[in-house]
Amino acid sequence: IEQVEAASVSEFRKVWEECGGPSSSSARLLTAPTHNAKAMKSKRPEYILHLAPHRVAGVGSVCEHSTKGCRELCLFYSGRAAQFKAVNDGRLAKTLAAFVDPAGFVKMLVHELALLGKKDKGSGALRPFVRLNGTADLDWSRVEPVARAIYSAYSRRDFYAAEYTKTPVDLRASFRWYPLARSIWVDVPDAVNLAAGYLRAGEKVAIIKHGFNPVHWGLNVPGVVDASVSDEWLLDPAARLGLLTAKRPARSWHGFDVYQVQQIIREGLGV
């Protein structure tokens, strides 16, 4: 905490630029809603922090509990990032800078979160939504300045934060002010029973499905949502199971088949 308080945003910007980041003083760590295809589908403004996943930046892992499947299909390699090299170059620079000057990185992140909280509340617009793990899986609830910013914003209804995580429930808790969805990949040992067990325990669960028929996949079942449409389901207490559609270059073995999904719904939600 003391290191973050003593850190300088302007000094961090210099580090960021030296690591290959932007030189503009208006550059932000958080991706704006208009710069992410899925975020643009959300009704409320969705801001996302994108880093280089796993050990791609060569400085340490930011996805401690990743699996082979999720590394192969990481969003780092799809969407605008697959079309424009500069997108992932920026994420690499951001990650390198975070490891070089972690206190400065946190200082700037907290500063950006504070700016979100200052938006006009009288406009009638929905409050912003923040995801700090767009292409990473870090436990921000253990970074006290960030956790404090999220909790305070939730209390004041400045903005809301939620996340997907592959971290086991006994190692990372979900909070009312920072809800999590347990992202279960099909290559996790005993994945079907793990997903069903989490649902029975009251956890939100997100899984990759392979196919598109909404009836077969149980999207007509209460609590089951199409998570490919928007991430806002993370903020809905009634939404329990989010089904994500596998994207290219996905193959059938990257997602749960229809029978596995139906088993998860039956044993996890009792439907």
Disulfide bonds with the S-S distance in Angstrom:
none
